[in-house]
């Protein structure tokens, strides 16, 4: 089967729950394990609620709103008989494109049949609540819930959503009950079911009715802020009532419909449904579509606005609810840990304090000395550990005193993967910075890295098998690189290559092409990029790239180099010093960054330049690039888009530049702060197509 097969990629990129009918996206699973905020989202908006292309566009915008407010989105749907928690972009599109008659609108009653027959379905409020509760997601955002239909006291047409709210402990954040329904009777039914119903930021507890902010009904409680809503949910969880909570969020005022006009449209749509004999679960989508036509699309725009607003509110409540659980991620063992193979080094840095120019003439210069844990592989591993939460490291140190010092400077979890070499000294790197903080000279003892042998890597093959990505730096030997890439090939795991230095950046590209094709992402500086180009093409680059030129000329140099090798990679992140970063990536990954990890032939590339954010009071430049790598990988594994991955890289590199050590002791207090900082940079990030 082709690696490009969507089902094969889906099978490789997911973790199955103990209930084999449910597939949980790795990012959602990780967030739940780390007690981070997650918001469940339904999929009938994709399959039955909106027309193409608004359905997919809205679903993606809703997920973006959740991320923007610090939580992880988990869109729930059913694809080919498998319940999926955390649909990818590819799966959203797949579900939307299926013919309507092949996609079932799934409530509780439909789930067994759809799974048994291997069919696909969009989950309603009821079905989404069931699945969310089963995997441990307490908060769910949607547009509006079902209810008692008009004339429901005669027809007994009552939505299963109401019964589910009475027996499934999930908090539903919505814009109330759809306007097409009998709202007073719906609220009475919810009271009978024992459901706690409240409004959010609504004066006087006026309950919304989807398209308008005032249904004419009031509920007993109003929650003015996300923090107060979270407090109510904490008490609800502690009581273990086994029933849901419904929080009605009014549609933003600028999108609210005029009540008389919407009531007239609903009345006409209901009459048309009766005339055509529409019944059962087909009533709601028919009425919504008919009302959209009668209002000339205004109701559709209102629908999009309210669901985005509800997702934003739900994420804020989820973040406040998560605060009480833990401000520090809970690091649990996982079978899906990124793997880093590379150097661990004890860095001894000297920053010259004199203003005279440095010359290698034996003279003595005044300076400040500092000692820190370093090594590109080790730095990236520590960064991933602090940002993502889980990582494995394979590296080598001596059994000498320097090795003991280095171990003490490393997180304990990273020490587990260290190879202790009795025959070689721990790698020591002396770095000399000028008074501006620019690196002028590096002296290093790298012999111990040869202790990372092919045999030792083979012994640890399970770490390669279970990794979503392998990070390899160029300090290890060619033999170790060969075995690393062979294991990547065996287990079909993508590789991120960090070139480390211009003189060894081309090392892996001397190996067999069937191995190097597994290097899907690389992050060279402009000098390392030149070396890689010369190694891959076998031709010398006659000119010397430099960052000491005008930006326009530098971008031209970078683009010329990238064009020669872009087909060999899914993504090349070329750093241009304080100018910024050039990103060259396969065009089909712009809206689905996960394709950067795809082990398939690359396609046409897009190239963007991102100016580096201005930063004053820089303390240390030694670990900024490694922190960029760690954050980019973290955001990529959490399904952020390309620009968000770049924003994550920039914000984490900034934290490293302001830190005394190569890797900050703490990047962010918790995942919410990381997501908020990422989104802040994302909003201000400027890119230029080159």
N, C-alpha and C positions, 0 to 999 in steps of 0.2 A: 504493500500500500504506500502511496506517495506521502512523503513527510508533509507536503502542502495540503493534504486532505484535511478539511476543517474538522472532521470527527476525530481524526488521529491527533491533531494538535489539541483539541478539546480534552481528549483523554489524558494527554501528557501534562496538561497545564492545570489539572484540577485534583483536589483531594476528596475522596469519597467518604461520606459519613458512615457510621455503623449501620444506619438505615440505608441500604444500598440503593433505594429509589431516590435519594437526595444527594445532589452533588453541590459541594460548597466551594466557591472560588477561594484560592489560597489567601488572597488579601482579606476577604471577609473572615475566613477561619482564623487568620493571624490576629485580626483586630479583636475578635471575640475572645481568643486565648489571652490576649494582653489587656482585656477589659477596657478596650477603647470604644468610643461611641460608634454605633452602627445604626443606620436607618433602613428599614425594609421598604421596598417600593413594589407596586403591583405591575402586571403586564397587560391587563385588558385595555389599558390606555393605548397600547401598541397594536393589539390584535383586533379590538372592537370599538374603542372609544373615539379614535380620531382617524381621519383619512391620511393616506400617504401623500407627501413626505412628512407632514406635520407630526405624525405619530412618533417616528424615530427621532426627529429633531427635538421634540418636546421631551422624550425620554432621556436623551443625552443632556439637555439643559437642566432637567430635574436632578440628574446625578451630579452635574456640575455645581448646582446650588448646595447640595448636601456637602460636597467636598469643600466648597468655599467657606462653609460655616463650621468646618473642623471635624466632620464625621465621615464615615465610610459608607457609600451607597451600596445597597444589595437589592438589585432588581430581581424579582422572583418570577420564573416562568417554567413552562414544560416544553422540552424539545425532544421529540422522538422517544417519548415514554420515560424521560428522566427529568425529575424535578430539579431545577437549577437555581441555586441561590447565589446571585452575583453574575448576571448575564454580561458577557463581553460585548463590545461593539459589534463584532462579527455575528454573535448570536442574536442581538437585538435586530439587526438587519435581516437575518435569516428568518426570524419569527415574523417580522413585518411583511416579508415578501411572500410568505406562504399563502396560497389561495385561501380566502376566508372560509370556504366550506371544509378545508382541511385542518382548521384550527378551532378547537372547542373552547367556548367560554366556560372556564372551570370554577365551579363552587365545590363545597365539601362533597356533594353527592357524585360529582363527576370524576373525582380523582382516581378511584380504583379502576374505572373503565379506561380512562385515558392512558394510565400507566400500563395496564394489561395489554392494550392494543398497540402500544408503542406510538401513540399519536402525540401531537403537539397542542398546547393550549395556553391561553392567557389566564392568569389567576385573578379571580375577583377579590373583593375585600375579604370575604370569608375564607377562601382558600389561601390567600396570602397570610392571613392571621395564623392559620393552622401551621403553615410551613415556618413562618417566622418564629413562632413559639417553640416548634420542634427543634430548631437549631439554636435557640437562645437569644433572639433579637427582640427586645421588649417594645420598640417604638416603630410605628409604621405610618408613612405619609401617603395620602391619596387625595384625589379631588373631592369627591363626596361619596357618602355611603348610600346603599340602597335603603328601602324603608317600606312602609305600608303604602301600597298604590292607591290612587284615588278610586273610590268605590271598593276599596279593599275590604271594607266591612261586609260587603256582599259577595265579592269574588274570592275572598280569603287569600288574595295575592300579597304575600308578605315576604320581603327579601330574607334570604338565609343569613345575610350580614348581621341582622338584628339578633338572631338566635346565637350566632357565633360570638357576638360581643357579650352575650350572657354566660358563655362557658369557656372562653379562651382568654387568658390573661395577657393581652397585648393592648398597648395604648395606641389608639387611632387618631392621627392628627389630620383633620379635613376641613373643608368649608361647609360643614353641616350636611344636611340631607338634600339630595337633588331636588330642585324646584318643581320637578314634574310629579313629585310624590305628595302624599298627604302628611304634612309635617306634624301637625298636632297629634294625630294618631300614632305617628312614628315615635314621638317623644314619650307618649303614654306607654307604648309597647316596651321601650327601653327601660322605663321605670319598673315595669313589671318584671323584666329580666334582671333587675338589680344592677344595671350599668350606671356607673358614675359619669354624668354628663356635665361638662363645663364649657364655658366660652374662653377665648383667649383675647385679651386686650379689647374687650367689647364693653362699652359703657352700659351699665344696668343689666348685664347678663343677657342681652338681646342675641338670640340664636340666629346665625346666618342661614341662608337658603341657597347656597351655591352661587348663582349669578348675582344675587343682591345681598346686601349686608344685614337685612332685617326681614326675618320670616314672619314677624308679627307674634312670635312666641318667645318666652323667656325661660331660662333655666336657672336653677338655684345658685350656681357658683360661677364666678369669673376669675380667671388667672391673669393678672396684669403683666407678668414677666415670665421669661423662660425659667428663671431660677425658682419662682414660686410653683410653676408647673412641675418642675423636677422634684420639688419637695413633696407635692401631692403624690407623685408617682413612687417616691421612696416609701411613703406611708402605705400606699396601695400594695407594693411588693412585700413589705413587712407583714401586712395582714394576711397575705396569701389567700385572697378572696376567690381566686380562680375565675374571675370575670374580668371583662375588659373595661377600658376607660375611653370615653369619646370626648375629644377636645375640638370645639368648633372655632375655626379661625376665619374671620370675615375676609372676603375678597378685598384686595387693595382698592381704595375708594375710586382711583382713576379708571379702574376697569369695571366697576360695578354697573350693572344694567339698570335701566329705568323700570321700576317694578311693574307699572301698568302695561308697558310694552311687552315685557317678558311673560307676564301672565296671559296676555292675549295670544302670544305665540304658542305657549304651552297648551292653552285651550284648543287652539286650532290643530296642533300636532296630535293631541289626544283623540280628537274627533276623527282625524285621518287614520290613526292606528286602529280604532274601532271599526272604521269603514273597511279597512283592508284585512281585518281579522287577525292582526298581530297580537301574539300572546306570549306568556312565559318569559323566558330570559331574553327573548328578542325585542321586548318592548322598550327597554331603556336605550339600547343603541339606536333603535328606530327613531324614538322621540328626540334624542340628542341631535341626530343628523338632520331631522326635519326642522328642528328649531334653528340649527345653524343656517339652513337655507332661508328660513323666514326672516332671520335677523341679518341676512347678507354677510355672514361670517363673523359678526361681532361677538356672538356667543362662543365661537371657537377661540377667538383671541382672549376672551374672558376666562375660558376654561384653562388655557395655557398659563395665563397670569396667576390664577389662583393655585394651581398645582405647584408651580415654582415657588410661590410664597409659602405654601404649606410645607414644602420640603425644607425650605430655609428655617422655618420655625421649628420643625421636627428635629433638625440637626442641632439647633441651639439648645433645645430641651435635652436631647441625647447627651450633648457635651456636659451640661450641668448635672445630669444624672450620673454620668461616669465619674465626675470629680470625687464623689463620695466613696467610690470603690477603691481608687488608688491614684495618686498623682505620679507614681512611678510604674512603668510597664512591668507586668509580671512575666518573667522570662521562663517559659516552659520549654521542655525539649520538643523538637519538631522533626518530622522526617523530611521536611523541605527547607533546609538551611542553605543559603548561599555558601559556596566554598571558595576560599582564597588560598592560592599557592604562591608563596613569595618570601621576600626577605624580612627578617626581624633584625634590627640594628640598634645599637646604643649610639645615639647622636650626641656628639660633643661640639657645641657651636660657639663660635667666637664672633662677636660683633665689634668691629673697630669703632672706637669712639673719637679717634683723631680725624681731622679734616683733610690731612694730606693724602695724596693718591697712593694706592697700594702698588708696590713693586716687589717682585719676587727676587730680592737682592740680599737676603739675609738680615735685613734690618728688623728691629723690634718695634711692634706697634701696640699701643695701649688699647685694651678692649675689655668686654664683659663676656665671661664664659658661662654657659648653661649646659645642663645635662638632661636628656629626655629620651624616652622610648621613641624609636623611629623605624625606618624601613618601609618602603612603599607598600608591600603586601600587608605588613602588620598594621600600618596606619589605616589602610582601606578597611581591613577586617575590623579594627576597633571602631571606625566610623560607622560601618554597617551595623555592628552590634549595638551601638548607642542610638542609632536612628531607626533601624528595622527591628531589632530585638533579638535576632538569632543569626549566628554565623559559625562556620567551621574554618579553622586556619591550619594549614600545614606549613611549617617553617622550621628553621634550625638555629640552635644556639649552642655555645660551648658549655662545659661544666665548670668553668672558671668563675672568678668573682664578678667579672663583667656580666656573665650570664645570670648570676643571682640578682644583680642590680636590675638588669633588664626585666626579669620575671616580676620583680617587685613593682615595677612601673606599668605592668600590663594587667588588664582585667583577668581574673582567675579563669574565666571560661575560655579565654584565648590560650592560656598556658597549657591546656589539655592537648593541644595539637602540636606542641613543640617537640622537635627531635633533638635529643641531647647528644652532642658529639664530644667525646673525650679527647679526640686527637687534634681538634682545631679550636682556636680562640673564638670567643663570641665576636661577631662582626662589630667593628668600631668605625664610626664615620666622623671625621673632623670637618666641619663646615665653617668657612670664613665668609662673613657678611661685611659689606662696607657700611659706612655710617648711615646710608639711605635704606639699608635693609636688603640690598641686592646681593645675591650669592656670587662670590668671586672665585672660590676655590673649594673643591671637595677632595679629601683624601680618605680612602676607605679600604679596609681589609675585608674581602668578600669570600675568602676560601671556605668558610663554614657552610655556605649555601650549597656547595657540592655534596653535602651530606643528604640533601633531598634527592635520593636516588630513585631510579625507575622501580626497583624492587619494593622500596618503602611505599611509594605511591600505589603500587598494585595491591599491597597489603591493606590499604585504606580505600579500596575501590568503592565501598559502600557509600562513602562520602560524596564521591562523584555521581554515583547512581541516583542518589536522593537529592541532588542539588538542582534548583531552578536555573542557576547560572554559576559558572566558574570564572573566577578572576585570577589572572596569571600575570605576574610581573616579570621583567626581563632579567632579573638578577639570578634566576635559577639556570642550571646548565641546559645545553641543547638536548642532552639525553633526557633530562627531567621534563623539558618542554614536550619532547616527542611522546613520552608516556602520558603526560597530562592530556595532550590532544588525542592520543589513541583512546584513552578512557572517555573523553568527551564524545568521540566518534561512536564508541561502543554503546554508550547510554543516551546518545543523541541530546547532549546538553550544550547550549551555546556558551561561548567563551568571550569574556571581556579582557582585552589585553592592554596593560599599562606599560608603555615602552621604557619608562624610567630614565633613560639617558641616551643622548644622540649617538654614542658610539656602540651601543648594544641594542638599539631599537629594532634593527632588522633581523635579529637572531632567529625568531621563529619562522620567518618567511624564506629561510634557506631550506626548510623542511619540505616534505612532500605536499603537493597542493591538496590532496585529498584529506590531509590533516589540517592544514591552515585554513581551509574553508570553514572550519568550525569557529574561527575567530570572527564573531559577528560584529563586535563593537571594539573600537580602540580610541585612546585619548592621547595623542601625541602633542607636543609643542611644535612650533614651526620647524625647529632644527631636527627633531625626531621624525617629523613628517617627511622631510627631505631624505633621511636615511631609509625610511620604509619604502619610499618611491623608488629610490635607486636599487634597493634589494629586490623588490618585486619586478620591476621592469628590466633590470640588468643594465641600465644605462645611467651614466653620470648626469647629474644636474649641474650645469656649467656655472650657474650663479649661486651666491650664498644668501639664503633667506635671512632676514633680520627684522626685529621689531623696532629698530632705530630709524624707521622711515615714516613717511606720511601714511595715514591709515589707508587711503585709496590704493596706494602702491602695494602696501602689505596685503590687502585683501586680494589684489590681482595675483600676487605671488602665491598666496594660499590656494586660490581657486585653480591656478594652473597645476599645482601639485595634486590637489584632490581629484581633478578630472582624470588623472592618469591611473588612479587606483580605486576609485569609488565603487567600481563593479565588484571588487573583492570583498566588500563589507556591506552590512546593513546600515551601519552608522559610524561616522568618523567625527569625533569631537576634537577639533584643532584649537588649542589655546594660543592666544597671541599676546601674552603678557598683560599689561594693564590696558591694552586696547579692548580686549574682550575675547569672544569665542566664535569660531566658525563651525557650524553644524551642517554636515552633509549626510543625508539619510534617504532611505528608499521612500519613494513618493506615496506608496500605499500605507505607510505608517503614520502619516500626518494626523489622522483621526483615530488611529489604533496603534499606540506606541508598542503594544505587545508584539507587533510584527518585527520589531528590532531584534527579538529573540528567536525569530523563526529560522529554522535550519533549511532554508530554501534559497534558490538562486536569487540574487539581488535584482532589482529592477531599476528603472530610471530614478535618478536622485534629485532631491531638492536641496538647495544650499542656502542657509540663512546666516547672517552675522548678528550676534548679540553683543552690543556694547557692554562693557563691564560697569556695574554701578560704582559710582564714586565713593571712596571710603577714606576717611582721615584717621590718624592715630594708629596706623598699622603697627602691630607688635612683633609679628613673626610670619614669615612667608613660607616656611619649610613644609607645612602640611596642607596648604590651601587646595592644591590640586587633588590631593588624596581625599580630602573632605568633599570636594566637588564630585569625585567618582562615587564615593559612598552614598551621597544623597541622591545622585542621579539614578543609581542602581535601586535604592530604596523606593524612590518614586515610581520607577519603571515596574518594579515587582508589585506595587500597590495600584497598578493600572491607571496612573495619571497619564495625561496626554504629553506630547513632545514638549510644548512650551512649559508645562508644569514641572516636567523633569528638569528642564534647564533652570527654572526658577528655584527648584530645590537645590540644585548644584550651587547656584550663586549665593543663596542665603546661608548655606552651610559653609561654603568657602569663606564668606565674610566672618562667620563666627570663629573660624580657624585663624584668620588674619589678626583677630583681636585677642587671640589666646597666647599665653606664654609657651604652651606646648604645641607640638605638631597637630595633635588631636585634642580639642577642648575637653576638659573634664566633664562638662555637660554642654551639649549643643542647645537643648531645649528642655524645659521642665517636664513636659509630657508631649504626647502625640498631638494634642490639640494645638499647643503652641507652635509645633512644627508645621502643622497644616495651615494655621493662621498666617504664620510668617511666609510660608510658601505662596499662599494666595495673595498676600500683600505685594510680594515681589512680582508675582505673575501679572497683577493688574497694572504694574508700572513698567513691565518688561517691554523693551522695544526691539524689534527685529527688522533686519533689512535683507531683502531677497537679492542675492548676488549671483 
